[in-house]
Amino acid sequence: MLSLPSVLACAAIALVLWGGPGWLLATRLRLGLGGSLALAPALGWAVQNALALPMAQLFGFSPATSLAASLLAGALALLAAPQPGKRAPMAPLLLFAGAAALVALLAAAAVWPKAGDGGVLLSAPLFDHSKVALIDAILREGVPPEDPVYGGAPLTVSYYYLWHFGAAQLAGLVGATGWAADAAGSWFTAFAALCLMGGLAARLRPGRLAPGLVLVAALSGSLRPALAAFVGQAVLDKVLEPASGLAGWLFQVSWSPHHVMAACCAVLVLGLFQRLAGRAGRPETLLVGLVLALVLAAGFQASLWVGGIMLALAGGAVVLALLRGLPPRRRLAFLALCLGAALLALGLSAPLLHAQAEAAAARGGGVPLALGFYPVLAPDLPHAVRQLLDVPAYWLVFLPLELPLVFLPGALWLLRGRGEDARFTRLLALFAFVSLAGGWVLVSTAGENNDLGWRAVLPGLLILIPAAAAQAAEWIARRARARLVALAVATAAGLAGGAVVGAGNLRGVPSPSAQDFARAPDLWAAVRRHAGPQDRVANNPAAFADMTPWPVNISWALLSNRPSCFAGNELALAFAPLSPQARAELTDLFARVFAGTPQADDVAAMVHRLNCRVLVVTPRDGAWENDPFRGAPALRLAEEAPGRWRIYVAEGSGQ
């Protein structure tokens, strides 16, 4: 399973690899988003990874390339002259960082296996963390990796994989598994986001209280559990749509850390835009423009939805607002620098853009996004009434419901323009509004879920949380009793909702397959004895379907460290260049074969069309009793463990 020393080693390397150059850059550039220590983790991650990916493509993926990119990122900082500024006391900063590191463990806990039911349990977010298979693919093959989930096409991975590339760097430096690097990367992402929000809170309202309140606000969750306890779940179901992926910070970072890191990049871009507008024409401006390009590229390559579409909309609005405030003689220079940075970011992202375009063409379906208001009210309501009321309900019901400790106090602070720099606060308000509006009206159509709408709100959330902390700190300082009572009620209800998410991360999902999953590492170790690093494996994608909330080929994804010829519908939806019809046909094929009821040419199609070189059958499969691989042409039985597994190998395969 997971090794604690490996995870700790990956986390320590992350602090050095990304935190070190990030601190140097933040110290020299002074982006106005908070102190250097607050910006260091996110800024270092963005710049180092944006440099390391093209270097790995040119010179090969290796520890030397990773270290060279980190050194180059740090060296960039030396090109800027040191900026004068008052140094904050170190003790409060270190205390906050320590507290943030502890809170971030809740995100890592979502990835950690738990003991239970006589075996191993997994938390619900591991459904999305099945993308660990991509980290292992990068470790095996470098970049760009071949598609790890589908063997029927030579296309490389089209998924926005920079976060997973970063995790692979950690694993490559310490010799860890992809699963261990994913756990450490999840912790680092949560830590980086908390530090960024804490620094922004201190900027909005100087002092120690606001950053501390960021940790409380970040842990808050939905009002749904409190309301269900008060009025009953049945009443809620009659009024509201069920909960979805558009939720608070702890939920988002537990499920999709790559989207959260892209949101950190988006907030950094806001600071870089403001820096360019304030320093246009000075010698270090070109360096700021270069860092802007790297952060833009990092955001896009970590998340098409957040760092691509959403950042383009919110960033464009901020650029227009900054242009209005500049003297006419400086507008052209500022706009030229912004466009130059955007073009450089596009150049750095070109290989991934090309792969995504190829995959989109292969999948069909046209433009992968549409416009439509976010559904808030229950579908039992009359359709015309629901259509009309859903429009304002997003702002008046949904956001206060899902972000009870964040939305209203944060919006109040931003709208009133409080703080030392009212103009900066207005820019934050504009950026947050566009982000939240993205969740309101944008819909992604490429998958089965509205990932664009769910994740579009993340940049706004990273702004609302520190703004809410600043507002709460002001109410506490003023001893505004009525508001403090309301704040206390919202805090209690919000933390109850956050406790549900945190408990789920710590507890895991009970499963009748817990005992068998505890023995799965032995199976995959046996498979690796017969499968070379490039040999694609076929197993039953539904073998451990009850280990996660929705069925996904989780044991293969977490434990195999081998590519699959078809890893199942859920993973193919994210990675494979297949139309819905093709995915459905392959899903049916694998279901028939592993149920032991294949059609005449099914096994031949797996071996020859899908390039399955190693095939695995276990007692969990119907094929155990009616084995379609035994005696099949071009297959030989390589290993049989009585009552545990049979491993077949195609001719010419294996180590």
C-alpha positions in Angstrom: 0.0 0.0 0.0 1.5 3.3 1.1 4.7 3.9 2.9 4.7 6.7 5.5 8.4 7.4 5.1 8.0 7.7 1.3 5.1 10.2 1.7 7.1 12.2 4.2 10.1 12.2 2.0 8.0 13.4 -1.0 6.5 16.2 1.1 10.0 17.3 2.3 11.3 17.4 -1.2 8.3 19.4 -2.3 9.1 22.1 0.3 12.6 22.3 -1.0 12.0 21.9 -4.8 9.2 24.4 -4.9 9.2 26.4 -1.7 12.9 27.4 -2.0 12.8 29.1 -5.4 9.3 30.3 -4.7 10.6 32.2 -1.6 13.4 33.8 -3.6 11.0 34.9 -6.4 8.4 36.2 -3.9 11.0 38.1 -2.0 12.3 39.8 -5.1 9.0 40.5 -6.9 6.8 41.5 -4.0 3.5 40.9 -5.7 1.3 42.6 -3.1 -0.7 39.5 -2.3 1.0 38.9 1.1 4.4 38.1 2.5 7.1 36.1 0.7 6.6 33.0 2.9 2.8 33.0 2.1 3.4 33.1 -1.7 6.4 30.8 -1.8 4.8 27.4 -2.1 2.3 28.2 -4.9 4.7 30.5 -6.8 7.5 28.1 -6.6 5.3 25.2 -7.7 4.0 27.1 -10.7 7.4 28.4 -12.0 9.4 25.2 -11.4 6.8 22.9 -13.0 6.3 25.3 -16.0 10.1 25.2 -16.5 10.6 21.5 -15.7 8.0 20.1 -18.2 9.6 21.5 -21.4 13.0 20.6 -20.0 11.9 17.1 -19.4 10.5 16.9 -23.0 13.8 18.1 -24.4 16.3 16.4 -22.1 14.4 13.5 -20.6 12.5 13.1 -17.4 15.0 12.6 -14.6 15.9 13.8 -11.1 18.7 15.9 -12.7 16.1 17.7 -14.9 13.9 18.4 -11.9 16.7 19.8 -9.8 18.0 21.9 -12.8 14.5 23.4 -13.2 14.4 24.3 -9.5 17.8 26.0 -9.7 16.8 27.9 -12.8 13.6 29.1 -11.1 15.6 30.3 -8.2 18.2 31.9 -10.5 15.4 33.9 -12.2 14.8 35.7 -8.9 18.4 37.0 -8.9 17.7 39.0 -12.1 15.4 41.4 -10.1 16.7 43.9 -7.7 15.8 43.4 -4.1 12.6 45.3 -3.2 12.5 47.4 -0.1 9.9 46.6 2.4 9.1 46.1 6.1 9.9 42.5 7.2 7.2 40.9 9.2 8.1 39.1 12.5 9.0 35.4 11.8 7.4 33.8 14.8 3.7 34.5 13.8 4.5 33.4 10.2 6.0 30.1 11.3 3.2 29.5 13.7 0.7 30.0 10.9 2.7 27.8 8.5 2.8 25.1 11.1 -1.0 25.3 11.7 -1.6 25.3 7.9 0.6 22.2 7.5 -1.5 20.4 10.1 -4.8 21.4 8.5 -3.5 20.3 5.1 -3.1 16.8 6.5 -6.9 16.4 6.1 -6.4 16.6 2.3 -3.6 14.0 2.4 -5.9 11.8 4.6 -8.3 11.5 1.7 -5.6 9.7 -0.2 -4.5 7.4 2.6 -5.8 3.8 2.9 -7.5 3.0 6.2 -7.8 -0.2 8.2 -11.4 -1.5 8.6 -13.8 -4.4 7.9 -10.9 -6.7 8.4 -9.0 -5.2 5.5 -8.4 -1.8 3.8 -10.9 1.0 3.2 -10.6 3.9 0.8 -12.1 7.4 1.2 -14.6 8.6 -1.4 -12.1 11.1 -3.0 -9.9 8.3 -4.1 -12.4 7.8 -7.0 -10.9 11.0 -8.5 -7.4 10.1 -7.3 -7.4 7.1 -9.6 -5.4 9.4 -11.8 -2.4 8.1 -9.8 -2.1 5.9 -12.9 -0.9 8.9 -14.8 1.8 9.7 -12.3 3.1 6.2 -12.6 3.0 6.5 -16.4 5.2 9.6 -16.3 7.6 7.8 -14.0 7.8 4.9 -16.4 7.9 6.7 -19.7 8.7 10.3 -19.1 6.8 13.0 -20.9 4.7 13.1 -22.9 3.4 9.7 -21.5 1.4 7.3 -23.6 -2.2 6.9 -22.7 -2.1 4.6 -19.6 -5.8 3.5 -19.8 -6.3 2.6 -23.5 -4.1 0.5 -25.8 -6.0 0.9 -29.1 -4.5 4.2 -30.3 -1.0 5.6 -30.3 -2.1 9.0 -28.9 -0.3 10.5 -25.9 -2.2 11.7 -22.9 -4.4 14.8 -23.6 -5.4 15.4 -20.0 -4.1 18.6 -18.3 -1.4 16.7 -16.3 1.0 19.3 -15.0 0.0 18.6 -11.3 0.6 14.9 -11.9 3.9 15.7 -13.6 4.9 17.6 -10.4 3.9 14.6 -8.3 6.0 12.4 -10.5 9.0 14.7 -10.0 8.7 14.1 -6.2 8.4 10.3 -6.7 11.4 10.3 -9.1 13.6 12.2 -6.6 13.0 9.9 -3.7 12.1 6.6 -5.4 8.5 6.6 -4.2 5.4 5.2 -5.9 2.8 7.4 -7.7 0.3 6.8 -4.9 2.8 8.2 -2.3 3.6 11.2 -4.5 -0.1 11.9 -4.9 -0.6 11.9 -1.1 2.3 14.3 -0.6 1.2 16.4 -3.6 -2.3 16.7 -2.1 -0.8 17.8 1.2 1.4 20.4 -0.5 -1.4 21.8 -2.6 -3.6 22.3 0.5 -0.6 23.8 2.3 0.2 26.2 -0.6 -3.5 27.3 -0.9 -3.8 28.0 2.9 -0.5 30.0 2.9 -1.7 32.0 -0.1 -5.0 32.7 1.5 -3.4 33.5 4.9 -1.0 36.0 3.2 -3.9 37.6 1.3 -5.9 37.9 4.6 -3.0 39.7 6.3 -2.8 42.0 3.3 -6.5 42.9 3.5 -6.5 43.3 7.3 -3.0 43.5 8.9 -2.6 41.6 12.1 -2.5 38.0 13.3 -6.2 37.4 13.7 -7.3 37.4 10.0 -4.8 34.7 8.9 -5.8 32.5 11.7 -9.4 32.8 10.8 -8.6 31.7 7.3 -7.9 28.2 8.7 -11.3 28.2 10.3 -13.1 29.4 7.2 -11.3 26.9 5.0 -12.5 24.0 7.2 -16.1 25.1 7.0 -18.5 23.2 4.8 -22.1 23.2 3.7 -25.2 24.0 5.8 -26.9 20.9 4.4 -26.0 18.6 7.4 -27.2 21.1 9.9 -30.4 21.8 8.0 -31.0 18.1 7.5 -30.8 17.6 11.2 -33.2 20.4 11.8 -35.9 20.0 9.1 -35.1 16.5 7.9 -33.4 15.2 4.7 -36.7 14.5 3.0 -37.7 18.2 3.2 -34.4 19.3 1.8 -34.8 16.8 -1.1 -38.1 18.4 -2.0 -36.7 21.8 -2.2 -33.0 21.6 -3.4 -30.9 19.7 -5.9 -28.6 17.2 -4.2 -25.1 18.3 -3.2 -22.5 18.3 -6.0 -18.9 19.0 -6.7 -19.4 22.7 -6.4 -18.6 22.9 -2.7 -16.2 24.4 -0.1 -12.4 24.4 0.0 -11.9 21.2 2.0 -14.1 19.2 -0.3 -12.5 20.6 -3.5 -8.9 20.1 -2.4 -9.7 16.6 -1.2 -11.2 15.6 -4.5 -9.3 17.7 -7.1 -6.0 19.2 -5.9 -4.9 19.9 -9.4 -7.8 22.3 -9.9 -7.0 24.0 -6.6 -3.4 24.5 -7.6 -4.6 26.0 -10.9 -6.8 28.4 -8.8 -3.7 29.4 -6.8 -2.0 30.2 -10.1 -5.0 32.3 -11.1 -4.7 34.4 -7.9 -1.0 34.8 -8.5 -1.7 36.0 -12.0 -3.9 38.8 -10.5 -0.9 39.9 -8.4 1.4 39.8 -11.4 -1.0 41.8 -13.5 -1.1 44.5 -10.8 2.7 44.4 -10.5 3.1 45.0 -14.3 0.6 47.8 -14.2 2.5 49.5 -11.3 6.0 49.0 -12.7 5.7 49.2 -16.5 8.9 50.5 -18.0 11.3 49.5 -15.2 14.2 47.0 -15.8 12.6 44.2 -13.8 9.3 44.4 -15.6 10.5 41.9 -18.3 11.2 39.4 -15.5 7.7 39.9 -14.1 6.3 39.3 -17.6 8.4 36.1 -17.8 7.1 34.9 -14.5 3.6 35.8 -15.5 4.0 33.6 -18.6 5.2 30.7 -16.6 2.4 31.0 -14.1 -0.2 31.3 -16.9 1.2 28.1 -18.5 1.2 26.3 -15.2 -2.4 27.2 -14.4 -3.6 26.1 -17.9 -1.6 22.8 -17.8 -2.9 22.0 -14.4 -6.5 22.6 -15.2 -8.1 23.5 -18.6 -11.2 24.6 -16.7 -9.7 26.8 -14.0 -6.3 27.9 -15.5 -7.6 28.0 -19.0 -11.2 29.1 -19.6 -11.9 30.7 -16.2 -8.6 32.5 -15.9 -9.0 33.9 -19.4 -12.4 35.4 -18.5 -11.5 36.7 -15.0 -7.9 37.7 -16.0 -9.3 39.5 -19.1 -11.7 41.5 -16.9 -8.9 42.5 -14.5 -6.6 43.6 -17.4 -9.4 45.8 -18.7 -9.9 47.3 -15.3 -6.2 48.0 -14.9 -6.0 49.6 -18.3 -8.7 52.1 -17.4 -6.7 53.2 -14.3 -3.4 53.6 -16.2 -2.3 56.9 -17.9 -2.7 56.7 -21.6 1.0 56.7 -22.3 1.5 53.5 -20.2 -1.5 51.5 -21.5 0.2 50.2 -24.7 3.3 49.0 -22.8 1.2 47.2 -20.2 -1.1 45.6 -22.8 2.0 44.5 -24.9 3.5 42.9 -21.8 0.3 41.0 -21.0 -0.2 39.8 -24.6 3.5 38.8 -24.8 3.2 36.7 -21.6 0.0 35.1 -22.9 1.7 34.2 -26.2 4.7 32.7 -24.4 2.4 30.7 -22.1 0.6 29.4 -25.2 3.9 28.4 -26.7 4.9 26.5 -23.5 1.5 24.8 -23.5 1.4 24.0 -27.2 2.2 20.3 -27.0 -0.6 19.8 -24.5 -3.0 21.9 -26.5 -2.2 19.9 -29.6 -2.8 16.6 -27.8 -6.1 17.9 -26.4 -7.2 19.0 -29.8 -6.5 15.6 -31.3 -8.3 13.8 -28.5 -11.3 16.2 -28.8 -11.5 15.5 -32.5 -11.4 11.7 -31.8 -14.1 11.9 -29.2 -16.4 14.0 -31.3 -19.2 16.0 -29.6 -18.2 19.5 -30.8 -17.4 22.4 -28.4 -16.9 21.0 -24.9 -18.7 23.8 -23.1 -22.1 25.5 -23.1 -24.1 28.1 -21.3 -26.8 27.2 -18.7 -27.8 28.4 -15.3 -26.7 26.2 -12.4 -29.6 24.0 -11.1 -30.3 24.9 -7.5 -33.9 24.0 -6.8 -35.3 20.4 -6.8 -36.6 19.0 -10.1 -39.9 18.2 -8.5 -40.9 21.9 -8.8 -42.8 22.9 -11.9 -40.3 23.4 -14.7 -41.2 27.0 -15.6 -41.0 28.0 -11.9 -37.7 26.3 -11.5 -36.2 27.8 -14.6 -37.2 31.3 -13.4 -36.1 30.9 -9.7 -32.8 29.1 -10.4 -31.3 32.3 -11.8 -31.3 34.3 -8.6 -31.3 31.2 -6.3 -27.6 30.5 -7.1 -26.6 33.8 -5.4 -29.4 34.0 -2.8 -29.7 30.4 -1.8 -26.9 28.1 -3.1 -23.8 30.1 -2.4 -24.9 31.0 1.2 -25.9 27.4 1.7 -22.6 25.8 0.5 -20.3 28.6 1.8 -22.1 29.8 5.0 -19.0 31.2 6.7 -17.4 32.5 3.5 -19.8 33.9 1.0 -21.7 36.7 2.8 -18.9 38.0 5.0 -16.4 37.8 2.2 -18.7 39.5 -0.3 -19.4 42.3 2.3 -15.7 43.0 2.7 -15.0 43.1 -1.0 -18.0 45.2 -1.9 -17.3 47.8 0.7 -13.7 48.1 -0.5 -12.1 48.0 3.0 -8.4 47.7 3.7 -5.3 49.7 3.1 -5.8 49.6 -0.7 -9.4 50.0 -1.8 -8.4 49.8 -5.5 -6.8 46.4 -4.9 -9.8 45.2 -3.1 -12.0 46.2 -6.0 -9.8 44.2 -8.3 -10.2 41.2 -6.0 -14.0 41.7 -6.0 -14.1 41.8 -9.8 -11.9 38.6 -10.1 -14.0 36.8 -7.5 -17.3 37.9 -9.2 -16.3 36.6 -12.6 -15.1 33.3 -11.1 -18.4 32.8 -9.2 -20.4 33.8 -12.2 -18.6 31.1 -14.1 -20.0 28.5 -11.8 -23.4 30.2 -12.3 -23.6 30.0 -16.1 -20.8 27.8 -17.6 -21.3 24.1 -18.3 -18.8 21.6 -19.5 -20.1 19.0 -21.9 -17.0 16.8 -22.4 -17.8 14.4 -19.5 -20.7 13.2 -17.5 -20.3 16.0 -14.8 -20.1 19.7 -15.0 -16.5 20.0 -14.0 -16.2 23.5 -15.5 -19.0 24.8 -13.3 -17.8 23.0 -10.2 -14.2 24.2 -10.5 -14.7 27.7 -12.0 -15.6 29.0 -8.6 -12.2 28.1 -7.1 -10.3 31.3 -7.8 -13.2 33.2 -6.3 -13.3 30.9 -3.3 -9.5 31.5 -2.7 -10.4 35.2 -2.5 -13.6 35.0 -0.6 -12.0 33.0 2.3 -9.4 35.6 3.2 -11.9 38.4 2.6 -14.3 36.7 5.0 -11.5 36.2 7.5 -10.7 39.9 7.3 -14.4 40.9 7.8 -14.7 38.5 10.8 -11.5 40.0 12.3 -13.0 43.5 12.0 -16.2 42.4 13.7 -14.3 40.8 16.5 -12.1 43.9 17.0 -15.2 46.2 17.0 -17.1 43.8 19.3 -20.2 44.0 17.0 -22.4 41.8 19.1 -25.3 41.1 16.7 -22.9 40.3 13.9 -20.7 38.2 16.1 -23.7 36.1 17.2 -24.6 35.5 13.5 -21.0 34.7 12.8 -20.9 32.2 15.6 -24.0 30.4 14.4 -22.6 30.3 10.8 -19.3 29.0 12.2 -20.9 26.2 14.1 -23.1 25.2 11.2 -20.3 25.5 8.7 -17.8 23.5 10.8 -20.4 20.8 11.2 -20.6 20.5 7.4 -16.8 20.6 7.2 -16.6 17.9 9.8 -18.6 15.6 7.6 -16.0 16.0 4.8 -13.1 15.7 7.2 -14.5 12.6 8.8 -15.1 11.0 5.5 -11.4 11.6 4.6 -10.3 10.1 7.8 -12.8 7.2 8.0 -13.1 5.7 4.5 -16.0 4.0 2.9 -17.1 0.6 4.3 -16.9 -2.1 1.7 -17.4 -5.9 1.5 -14.2 -6.0 -0.6 -12.0 -4.6 2.1 -10.3 -7.9 2.8 -9.7 -8.7 -0.8 -8.3 -5.2 -1.5 -5.8 -5.8 1.3 -4.4 -8.7 -0.7 -4.4 -6.8 -4.0 -0.8 -5.6 -3.7 0.3 -9.3 -3.9 -1.7 -9.8 -7.1 -0.1 -6.7 -8.8 3.4 -7.7 -7.7 2.8 -11.0 -9.4 1.5 -9.2 -12.6 4.7 -7.1 -12.7 6.8 -10.2 -12.7 5.3 -11.1 -16.1 4.6 -7.6 -17.5 7.3 -5.3 -18.7 6.9 -1.6 -18.0 5.3 -1.1 -21.5 3.2 -4.3 -21.5 -0.5 -3.4 -21.3 -2.6 -5.3 -18.8 -6.2 -6.5 -18.9 -8.1 -7.0 -15.7 -11.7 -6.7 -14.7 -12.4 -2.9 -14.4 -15.3 -3.7 -12.1 -13.3 -6.0 -9.8 -13.4 -3.5 -6.8 -16.3 -1.4 -7.9 -17.7 -1.2 -4.4 -14.5 0.4 -2.9 -15.4 3.8 -4.3 -18.7 5.7 -4.6 -18.8 5.1 -8.3 -17.2 2.2 -10.0 -13.6 2.7 -11.2 -10.7 0.4 -11.8 -9.1 1.4 -8.5 -6.8 -1.5 -7.7 -5.2 -1.2 -11.1 -4.9 2.6 -10.8 -3.3 2.6 -7.4 -1.2 -0.6 -7.3 -0.4 -1.9 -10.8 2.3 0.5 -12.1 1.5 -0.9 -15.5 -0.5 0.5 -18.5 -3.9 -0.9 -19.2 -5.4 -1.9 -22.6 -8.8 -0.7 -21.3 -9.1 0.5 -17.7 -12.8 1.0 -17.8 -15.4 3.6 -18.7 -14.6 6.2 -16.0 -10.9 6.4 -16.7 -11.4 6.2 -20.4 -13.8 9.2 -20.1 -10.9 11.3 -18.8 -8.0 10.0 -20.8 -8.9 8.0 -23.9 -9.7 9.5 -27.3 -12.9 7.5 -27.6 -16.5 8.5 -28.5 -19.2 7.6 -26.0 -20.3 4.8 -28.3 -16.8 3.3 -28.5 -16.4 3.5 -24.7 -19.8 1.7 -24.3 -18.8 -1.0 -26.7 -15.4 -1.6 -24.9 -17.1 -1.6 -21.5 -19.5 -4.3 -22.7 -16.7 -6.3 -24.2 -14.7 -6.4 -20.9 -17.9 -7.1 -18.9 -18.7 -10.1 -21.1 -15.2 -11.5 -21.0 -14.7 -11.2 -17.3 -18.2 -12.5 -16.6 -17.1 -15.6 -18.5 -19.6 -15.1 -21.3 -17.5 -13.8 -24.2 -18.5 -13.6 -27.8 -16.5 -15.5 -30.4 -13.9 -12.8 -31.2 -13.7 -11.0 -27.9 -10.5 -12.4 -26.6 -8.8 -11.9 -30.0 -10.0 -8.3 -30.0 -8.4 -7.7 -26.6 -5.1 -9.2 -27.6 -4.7 -7.8 -31.1 -6.9 -4.7 -31.3 -6.3 -3.4 -27.8 -2.8 -4.7 -27.4 -3.5 -6.6 -24.1 -0.2 -8.4 -23.4 -0.9 -9.7 -19.9 -4.4 -10.8 -18.7 -5.5 -11.3 -15.1 -8.3 -13.4 -13.7 -9.3 -13.6 -10.1 -12.0 -15.5 -8.1 -13.9 -12.2 -8.0 -14.6 -12.6 -11.8 -17.2 -14.9 -13.4 -14.4 -15.9 -15.7 -12.7 -17.7 -12.9 -15.1 -20.6 -13.3 -15.6 -20.2 -17.0 -12.2 -19.0 -18.1 -12.2 -17.6 -21.7 -8.4 -17.3 -21.7 -7.5 -20.9 -21.0 -6.5 -22.5 -24.3 -7.0 -19.3 -26.3 -4.6 -18.9 -29.3 -1.4 -16.9 -28.6 -2.0 -16.9 -24.8 -0.1 -19.0 -22.3 -0.7 -19.5 -18.6 2.3 -17.8 -16.9 1.3 -18.2 -13.3 -1.5 -19.6 -11.2 -1.9 -19.1 -7.5 -4.7 -21.5 -6.4 -7.7 -19.6 -5.3 -6.1 -16.2 -5.9 -5.2 -15.5 -9.5 -4.3 -16.7 -12.9 -2.0 -14.6 -15.1 -1.9 -15.2 -18.9 0.7 -13.7 -21.2 0.5 -13.1 -25.0 3.3 -14.5 -27.1 6.3 -12.2 -27.1 5.4 -10.4 -23.9 6.9 -10.2 -20.4 10.2 -9.3 -19.0 
